[in-house]
Amino acid sequence: MSDDVVIKVQKDDSYLVSGPVKIVDSDGNPFFVTPGSEVWLCRCGNSKTKPFCDGSHKKAGFESDPKADPIEDY
């Protein structure tokens, strides 16, 4: 398992987060995340399980596909 946290911006979908991650609420309380698992975070704002994705973006017609500028020597 990698020690890097990777957040993948998926086309018209949620953020896919992999790696050792801790997600906390605005009071600093942690959400339960199974160690070593991937999590999907809501981007559309319609999820009933925020900050996690529940698939609501599919019904809402959410569309987004931002692209990163190429970075050399990252």
Buried (B, 14 or more C-beta within 10 A) or exposed (E): EEEEEEEEBEEEBBBBBBEEBEEEEEEEEEEEBEEEEEBBBBBBEBBEEEBBBBBBBEEEEBEEEEEEEEEEEE
